[in-house]
Amino acid sequence: MTTQSPVPVRQTAPAGQGEALLALERIWQAFSDGRTLVRAGGRITEISATHYRVRGLSQSARLGDVVEHRSQGGSRAGEIVQISADLVLVAPFEHSADAGVGDPVFNRGPFSVAPDVSWRGRVLNALGRPIDSGPTLMRGESLPAGTPAALNRERVGMALKTGVRVIDIFTPLCFGQRIGVFAGSGVGKSTLLAMLASADAFDTVVVALVGERGREVREFLEDTIGHKNMAKTVAVVATSDESAMMRKHAPGTAMRIAEHFRDRGDRVLLVLDSITRFAHALREVATGSGEHPVARGYPASVFTDLPKLLERAGPGAIGTGSITAVISVLVDGDDHNDPVADSVRGILDGHVVLDRSIAEQGRYPPVNPLSSISRLAPKAWSDDERVLVTRLRAMIARFEDTRDIRLLGAYQPGVDPELDMAVRQVPLIYEALSQSPRDGASRDAFGDLARHLKNKERPNAVVQA
């Protein structure tokens, strides 16, 4: 007699119970969906001048998430900057958070920007919202920001003409290069940046004004950049009176917009004025959350966030465009060894130094050709241009080194032929390099220099290459 093994019987829930389980599953999916109107939240337990603490969000919170705070004054936004087991620390985007103990706070997820080609010609705030009188912005595809893999990036190699003679001769740029403009306050940094932003070599220009004076924004956009160039420009503005969080986000928003146009194949110019005020905002947020300073008041996280931002500029992946970045660095007290200036100088592909003493002499742009370096200049110069620039630098160095001797009357013409050449030629070179926005862009910087010297030359005063 054969005994058969019992066949397992599948248990099925009654019809009513199955429908209830399906209903519960739909409710669970609705609550887990980021687009749902009902979200888990927390409540404010502690408020300070720059931050507030929320209980009830720790389990779902991530650093950098944007939260919505609701109060009697309306809805406000902030960013999570610290997480503990029971509390999260939030830095509001507005100066006045209008927060009260017990107010509800909801997590809205990571901050994102969705640029679109129609954003050209618009002026935005640090959150990517329009602050001009234009129509509502069209939203593009929201993609995560990130630095292209090192081995997947295009190589930098094609030179560009900025139209600024002193730059094109002594510190020439290439597409995808990142260069810093180092200057103290009031030396002429913004004017030089505007001259570079008006270059015809770029398809799209993205300008980030971080910590600028509010009255100068319209002047910079309307007068310096002009309506013609504004048509291809996207401006991101966070003025000095806005919160540290807005000043912190403005460069990242501008970089994300530049990445969008780079991925479309555009040659993008990113002008960031200034990275120092971005570092000040990072310091203010970090110290408010309890970080300890390590270098002249700057916490360690500042020097971690700087390369994270700046490395995103440059050439894109193979087959895409490039981001040529011009980053202004405000050196505090004209100290070029400031920690931020020193850190940024090591990240970028060159630096242009604006000298206050040159500006006081009335020479604009006040670029010091002896202190300025472009690490990609050999890719932009021809062999003859490289030899000529080397001779020009040597001549200018000889002229500046003997300035005190000549002022004391110790210089005797005819004793040193090289010094005689420098005394005759360098003032003429300085004249040729002087340029203002009203002069327009130079099409051939070396040709303009040669023509100026030829017209002004004296007997035996010829620059030999």
C-alpha positions as CSV (number, residue, x, y, z in Angstrom):
1,M,0.0,0.0,0.0
2,T,1.5,3.3,-1.1
3,T,1.2,6.3,1.1
4,Q,1.2,9.7,-0.7
5,S,2.8,12.7,0.9
6,P,0.3,15.3,1.8
7,V,0.1,18.1,-0.7
8,P,0.5,21.6,0.9
9,V,-2.6,23.6,0.6
10,R,-2.1,27.3,-0.1
11,Q,-4.0,29.4,2.4
12,T,-6.0,32.2,0.9
13,A,-7.3,35.1,2.8
14,P,-11.1,35.7,2.8
15,A,-12.2,38.2,0.2
16,G,-12.9,40.9,2.7
17,Q,-9.5,40.5,4.4
18,G,-7.7,40.6,1.0
19,E,-9.3,43.8,0.0
20,A,-8.3,45.3,3.4
21,L,-4.7,44.3,2.9
22,L,-4.6,45.8,-0.6
23,A,-6.1,49.0,0.8
24,L,-3.4,49.2,3.5
25,E,-0.7,48.6,0.9
26,R,-2.0,51.5,-1.2
27,I,-2.0,53.7,1.9
28,W,1.6,52.7,2.7
29,Q,2.7,53.5,-0.9
30,A,1.0,56.9,-0.7
31,F,2.8,57.8,2.5
32,S,6.2,56.6,1.1
33,D,5.7,58.6,-2.1
34,G,7.8,61.8,-2.1
35,R,5.0,63.6,-3.9
36,T,2.3,63.0,-1.3
37,L,0.7,65.9,0.5
38,V,0.9,64.1,3.9
39,R,4.4,63.7,5.2
40,A,5.9,62.7,8.5
41,G,7.2,65.7,10.4
42,G,8.5,67.0,13.7
43,R,8.2,70.0,15.9
44,I,10.6,72.8,16.9
45,T,12.0,72.5,20.4
46,E,14.7,75.2,20.5
47,I,15.4,78.4,18.6
48,S,18.6,80.5,18.3
49,A,19.5,83.6,16.2
50,T,20.7,81.5,13.2
51,H,19.4,78.0,13.8
52,Y,16.6,76.0,15.3
53,R,16.3,72.4,16.5
54,V,13.5,69.9,15.5
55,R,12.5,66.8,17.3
56,G,10.9,63.9,15.3
57,L,12.8,64.1,12.0
58,S,16.1,62.3,12.9
59,Q,15.1,58.9,11.5
60,S,14.3,60.1,8.0
61,A,16.6,63.1,7.8
62,R,19.8,63.4,5.7
63,L,22.3,66.2,5.7
64,G,21.4,68.8,3.1
65,D,17.7,67.9,3.1
66,V,15.4,70.9,2.7
67,V,12.6,71.3,5.4
68,E,9.4,73.3,5.4
69,H,8.6,75.2,8.5
70,R,5.0,76.3,9.0
71,S,4.0,79.1,11.3
72,Q,1.5,81.8,11.7
73,G,3.5,84.0,9.3
74,G,3.4,81.3,6.5
75,S,5.7,78.7,5.2
76,R,9.5,79.0,5.4
77,A,12.3,76.8,4.2
78,G,15.6,75.7,5.7
79,E,18.3,73.1,5.4
80,I,19.4,70.3,7.8
81,V,23.0,70.9,8.8
82,Q,23.3,68.5,11.7
83,I,21.6,65.3,12.9
84,S,21.6,63.6,16.3
85,A,19.6,60.7,17.7
86,D,16.7,62.8,18.8
87,L,17.2,66.3,17.1
88,V,18.1,67.8,13.8
89,L,19.6,71.3,13.5
90,V,18.1,73.5,10.7
91,A,19.6,76.6,9.2
92,P,16.8,78.8,7.7
93,F,17.1,80.4,4.3
94,E,15.6,83.6,5.5
95,H,17.2,85.8,8.1
96,S,14.0,85.8,10.2
97,A,12.8,82.3,10.4
98,D,9.6,83.5,12.2
99,A,9.7,80.3,14.2
100,G,8.0,79.4,17.4
101,V,8.5,76.4,19.8
102,G,6.1,73.7,18.8
103,D,5.7,74.8,15.2
104,P,5.5,71.8,12.7
105,V,8.4,71.1,10.4
106,F,8.3,68.7,7.4
107,N,11.2,67.1,5.4
108,R,11.0,67.9,1.7
109,G,14.0,65.9,0.6
110,P,17.3,67.0,-1.1
111,F,17.7,70.4,-2.6
112,S,17.7,70.3,-6.4
113,V,17.7,72.7,-9.4
114,A,16.1,71.8,-12.8
115,P,17.6,74.2,-15.3
116,D,16.2,74.8,-18.8
117,V,17.5,76.5,-21.9
118,S,14.9,79.2,-21.5
119,W,16.7,80.4,-18.3
120,R,19.0,82.5,-20.5
121,G,18.5,86.2,-19.9
122,R,17.0,85.6,-16.4
123,V,18.0,86.7,-12.9
124,L,17.5,84.1,-10.1
125,N,18.1,83.8,-6.4
126,A,20.2,81.1,-4.7
127,L,17.2,78.7,-4.7
128,G,16.7,78.9,-8.5
129,R,13.6,81.2,-8.2
130,P,13.2,84.2,-10.5
131,I,13.7,87.7,-8.9
132,D,13.3,89.7,-12.1
133,S,10.0,90.7,-13.7
134,G,10.0,87.8,-16.3
135,P,7.5,85.0,-16.6
136,T,7.4,81.8,-14.5
137,L,10.5,79.7,-15.1
138,M,10.2,76.5,-17.1
139,R,11.6,73.5,-15.3
140,G,13.9,71.1,-17.0
141,E,15.1,67.7,-15.9
142,S,16.4,67.5,-12.4
143,L,19.7,65.5,-12.4
144,P,22.1,65.0,-9.6
145,A,25.1,67.2,-9.6
146,G,28.6,65.7,-9.6
147,T,32.1,65.9,-10.8
148,P,32.9,64.0,-14.0
149,A,35.2,61.0,-13.6
150,A,38.8,62.1,-14.0
151,L,39.5,59.6,-16.9
152,N,36.3,60.4,-18.7
153,R,36.8,64.1,-19.0
154,E,37.9,65.8,-22.2
155,R,41.4,67.2,-22.2
156,V,42.0,70.9,-22.2
157,G,43.7,72.1,-25.3
158,M,41.9,74.8,-27.3
159,A,42.8,78.4,-26.5
160,L,40.3,81.2,-26.4
161,K,40.4,85.0,-26.8
162,T,39.0,87.0,-23.9
163,G,39.5,90.4,-25.6
164,V,41.5,91.7,-22.6
165,R,45.0,92.4,-23.9
166,V,46.9,91.8,-20.6
167,I,45.1,88.5,-20.1
168,D,45.5,87.2,-23.7
169,I,49.3,88.1,-23.7
170,F,50.5,87.1,-20.2
171,T,47.9,84.6,-18.8
172,P,46.0,83.2,-21.9
173,L,43.1,80.9,-21.2
174,C,41.8,77.7,-22.7
175,F,38.3,76.3,-22.8
176,G,37.6,74.4,-19.7
177,Q,40.3,76.2,-17.6
178,R,39.6,77.5,-14.1
179,I,41.4,80.7,-13.2
180,G,41.3,82.9,-10.1
181,V,41.3,86.7,-10.0
182,F,42.9,87.7,-6.7
183,A,42.4,91.2,-5.5
184,G,41.6,93.3,-2.5
185,S,38.4,95.3,-2.2
186,G,38.0,98.3,-4.6
187,V,40.9,97.4,-6.9
188,G,38.8,96.8,-10.0
189,K,38.0,93.1,-9.8
190,S,34.3,93.3,-10.8
191,T,35.2,95.5,-13.8
192,L,37.7,92.9,-15.1
193,L,35.2,90.1,-14.5
194,A,32.6,92.0,-16.6
195,M,35.1,92.4,-19.4
196,L,35.8,88.7,-19.4
197,A,32.0,87.9,-19.3
198,S,31.5,89.9,-22.5
199,A,33.8,87.6,-24.5
200,D,32.3,86.4,-27.7
201,A,33.9,82.9,-27.4
202,F,31.2,81.4,-25.2
203,D,27.7,80.1,-26.0
204,T,26.3,80.7,-22.5
205,V,27.5,82.8,-19.5
206,V,26.5,82.0,-15.9
207,V,27.2,84.7,-13.4
208,A,27.0,84.2,-9.6
209,L,27.1,87.3,-7.5
210,V,27.7,86.2,-3.9
211,G,27.6,88.7,-1.1
212,E,27.6,91.7,-3.5
213,R,26.2,95.1,-2.6
214,G,22.5,95.2,-3.5
215,R,22.8,98.5,-5.3
216,E,25.6,97.2,-7.6
217,V,23.6,94.2,-9.0
218,R,21.6,96.2,-11.6
219,E,24.6,98.3,-12.5
220,F,26.7,95.1,-13.1
221,L,24.0,93.4,-15.2
222,E,22.6,96.3,-17.2
223,D,25.6,98.6,-17.7
224,T,28.7,96.3,-17.5
225,I,27.4,93.1,-19.0
226,G,24.8,95.0,-21.2
227,H,21.5,93.9,-22.8
228,K,23.2,92.3,-25.7
229,N,25.3,89.9,-23.6
230,M,22.6,89.4,-21.1
231,A,20.6,87.5,-23.7
232,K,23.0,84.6,-23.3
233,T,23.5,85.1,-19.5
234,V,22.0,83.5,-16.5
235,A,22.6,85.4,-13.3
236,V,22.3,84.0,-9.8
237,V,22.3,86.7,-7.1
238,A,22.7,86.5,-3.3
239,T,23.4,89.9,-1.9
240,S,25.3,90.7,1.3
241,D,22.2,91.3,3.3
242,E,20.8,87.8,2.6
243,S,21.3,84.9,5.0
244,A,24.4,82.7,5.1
245,M,22.4,79.8,3.7
246,M,21.4,81.8,0.6
247,R,25.1,82.9,0.1
248,K,26.2,79.3,0.6
249,H,23.8,77.9,-2.1
250,A,24.3,80.6,-4.8
251,P,27.5,79.2,-6.2
252,G,26.2,75.6,-6.2
253,T,23.0,76.8,-8.0
254,A,25.1,78.6,-10.6
255,M,27.4,75.6,-11.0
256,R,24.3,73.3,-11.6
257,I,23.0,75.7,-14.3
258,A,26.4,75.7,-15.9
259,E,26.6,71.9,-15.9
260,H,23.2,71.8,-17.6
261,F,24.4,73.9,-20.5
262,R,27.8,72.1,-20.6
263,D,26.0,68.7,-20.9
264,R,24.1,70.1,-23.9
265,G,27.4,70.7,-25.6
266,D,27.8,74.5,-24.9
267,R,31.0,76.3,-24.2
268,V,30.0,77.9,-20.9
269,L,31.7,80.7,-19.0
270,L,31.1,80.6,-15.2
271,V,31.9,83.9,-13.4
272,L,31.8,83.5,-9.6
273,D,32.2,86.7,-7.6
274,S,33.4,85.9,-5.0
275,I,34.6,82.6,-3.7
276,T,35.8,84.3,-0.5
277,R,32.2,85.4,0.5
278,F,31.1,81.8,-0.2
279,A,33.7,80.7,2.2
280,H,32.5,83.2,4.8
281,A,29.0,81.8,4.4
282,L,30.3,78.3,4.9
283,R,32.2,79.4,8.0
284,E,29.1,81.1,9.5
285,V,26.9,78.0,9.0
286,A,29.6,75.6,10.3
287,T,30.5,77.6,13.4
288,G,26.8,78.0,14.1
289,S,26.4,74.3,14.1
290,G,29.2,73.8,16.6
291,E,32.3,73.2,14.4
292,H,35.6,74.4,15.8
293,P,37.9,76.7,13.7
294,V,41.2,75.4,12.6
295,A,42.7,78.3,10.5
296,R,42.0,82.0,11.1
297,G,38.4,81.2,12.2
298,Y,37.7,78.8,9.3
299,P,36.5,75.3,10.3
300,A,37.9,72.3,8.4
301,S,34.7,71.7,6.5
302,V,35.3,74.9,4.5
303,F,38.4,73.5,3.0
304,T,36.5,70.3,2.1
305,D,33.6,72.1,0.4
306,L,35.8,74.4,-1.7
307,P,37.3,71.7,-3.9
308,K,33.9,69.9,-4.1
309,L,32.5,73.0,-5.8
310,L,35.5,74.1,-7.9
311,E,36.3,70.6,-9.3
312,R,32.8,70.5,-10.9
313,A,34.0,73.2,-13.3
314,G,36.3,72.4,-16.2
315,P,35.9,70.1,-19.3
316,G,32.9,67.8,-19.3
317,A,32.7,64.2,-20.3
318,I,33.9,63.2,-23.7
319,G,31.4,64.5,-26.3
320,T,30.0,67.3,-24.1
321,G,31.0,71.0,-23.7
322,S,33.1,72.7,-21.1
323,I,32.9,75.1,-18.2
324,T,35.5,77.8,-18.2
325,A,35.5,79.2,-14.7
326,V,36.7,82.7,-13.7
327,I,36.7,82.8,-9.9
328,S,37.3,86.0,-8.0
329,V,39.1,85.8,-4.7
330,L,38.8,88.7,-2.3
331,V,42.0,88.7,-0.4
332,D,41.4,90.2,3.1
333,G,43.6,93.1,3.8
334,D,45.5,92.4,0.6
335,D,47.0,89.3,2.2
336,H,47.5,86.8,-0.6
337,N,48.4,84.1,2.0
338,D,45.0,84.2,3.5
339,P,43.8,80.5,4.1
340,V,41.0,80.7,1.5
341,A,43.2,82.4,-1.1
342,D,46.0,79.9,-0.5
343,S,43.6,76.9,-0.8
344,V,41.9,78.2,-3.9
345,R,45.2,79.0,-5.6
346,G,46.2,75.3,-5.2
347,I,42.9,74.1,-6.8
348,L,42.7,76.4,-9.8
349,D,44.6,76.3,-13.1
350,G,46.2,79.7,-12.7
351,H,45.7,83.1,-11.0
352,V,45.5,86.7,-12.1
353,V,46.8,89.1,-9.4
354,L,45.4,92.6,-9.3
355,D,47.8,95.0,-7.6
356,R,46.5,98.0,-5.7
357,S,49.7,100.0,-6.4
358,I,49.1,99.6,-10.2
359,A,45.5,100.8,-9.7
360,E,46.7,103.8,-7.8
361,Q,48.9,104.7,-10.8
362,G,45.7,104.7,-13.0
363,R,46.5,101.6,-15.0
364,Y,43.5,99.5,-15.6
365,P,43.0,96.6,-15.5
366,P,45.6,96.6,-12.7
367,V,47.0,93.1,-13.5
368,N,50.5,92.4,-12.3
369,P,52.0,90.4,-15.1
370,L,54.9,89.2,-12.9
371,S,52.7,87.6,-10.3
372,S,50.0,86.3,-12.6
373,I,50.3,82.7,-13.9
374,S,48.3,80.5,-16.3
375,R,49.2,76.9,-16.0
376,L,47.8,76.2,-19.4
377,A,49.5,79.1,-21.2
378,P,51.9,76.7,-23.1
379,K,48.8,75.3,-24.8
380,A,47.7,78.8,-25.9
381,W,51.0,80.4,-27.0
382,S,52.8,79.7,-30.2
383,D,56.6,79.2,-30.0
384,D,57.3,82.8,-31.0
385,E,54.7,84.2,-28.6
386,R,56.2,82.2,-25.7
387,V,59.7,83.6,-26.4
388,L,58.3,87.1,-26.7
389,V,56.3,86.9,-23.4
390,T,59.4,85.6,-21.6
391,R,61.4,88.6,-22.8
392,L,58.6,91.0,-21.9
393,R,58.4,89.6,-18.4
394,A,62.2,89.9,-18.0
395,M,62.1,93.5,-19.2
396,I,59.2,94.4,-16.9
397,A,61.0,92.7,-13.9
398,R,64.2,94.7,-14.6
399,F,62.2,97.9,-14.9
400,E,60.4,97.4,-11.6
401,D,63.4,96.1,-9.7
402,T,65.3,99.3,-10.5
403,R,62.5,101.8,-9.8
404,D,64.0,103.0,-6.5
405,I,67.4,103.4,-8.1
406,R,66.0,105.5,-10.9
407,L,64.0,107.6,-8.4
408,L,67.2,108.4,-6.5
409,G,68.9,109.5,-9.7
410,A,71.5,106.7,-9.7
411,Y,70.5,105.5,-13.2
412,Q,73.0,106.5,-15.9
413,P,71.9,105.8,-19.5
414,G,74.4,103.9,-21.6
415,V,75.9,101.9,-18.8
416,D,73.4,98.9,-19.0
417,P,71.9,98.4,-22.5
418,E,69.2,96.0,-21.2
419,L,68.1,98.5,-18.5
420,D,68.1,101.2,-21.2
421,M,65.8,99.1,-23.3
422,A,63.5,98.5,-20.3
423,V,63.3,102.2,-19.4
424,R,62.3,103.0,-23.0
425,Q,59.9,100.2,-23.7
426,V,58.1,99.3,-20.4
427,P,56.1,102.5,-20.1
428,L,55.0,102.0,-23.7
429,I,54.0,98.4,-22.9
430,Y,52.0,99.6,-20.0
431,E,50.2,102.0,-22.2
432,A,49.3,99.3,-24.7
433,L,48.0,97.0,-22.0
434,S,45.7,99.7,-20.5
435,Q,42.1,99.0,-21.4
436,S,38.6,99.8,-20.2
437,P,35.2,98.3,-21.0
438,R,34.5,101.3,-23.2
439,D,37.5,100.5,-25.4
440,G,35.9,97.2,-26.6
441,A,37.4,93.8,-26.9
442,S,40.8,93.3,-28.6
443,R,40.8,90.9,-31.5
444,D,44.6,90.5,-31.7
445,A,46.4,91.3,-28.4
446,F,49.9,90.7,-29.7
447,G,49.2,92.7,-32.9
448,D,47.8,95.6,-30.9
449,L,51.0,95.6,-28.7
450,A,53.3,95.5,-31.8
451,R,51.4,98.4,-33.5
452,H,51.4,100.5,-30.4
453,L,55.2,100.1,-29.9
454,K,55.8,100.8,-33.6
455,N,53.8,104.0,-33.5
456,K,55.5,105.2,-30.3
457,E,59.0,103.8,-30.8
458,R,62.0,105.9,-30.6
459,P,65.3,105.3,-32.3
460,N,66.8,101.9,-31.4
461,A,63.6,101.1,-29.3
462,V,62.5,97.9,-30.9
463,V,61.4,94.9,-28.9
464,Q,63.4,91.9,-30.1
465,A,61.8,88.5,-29.8
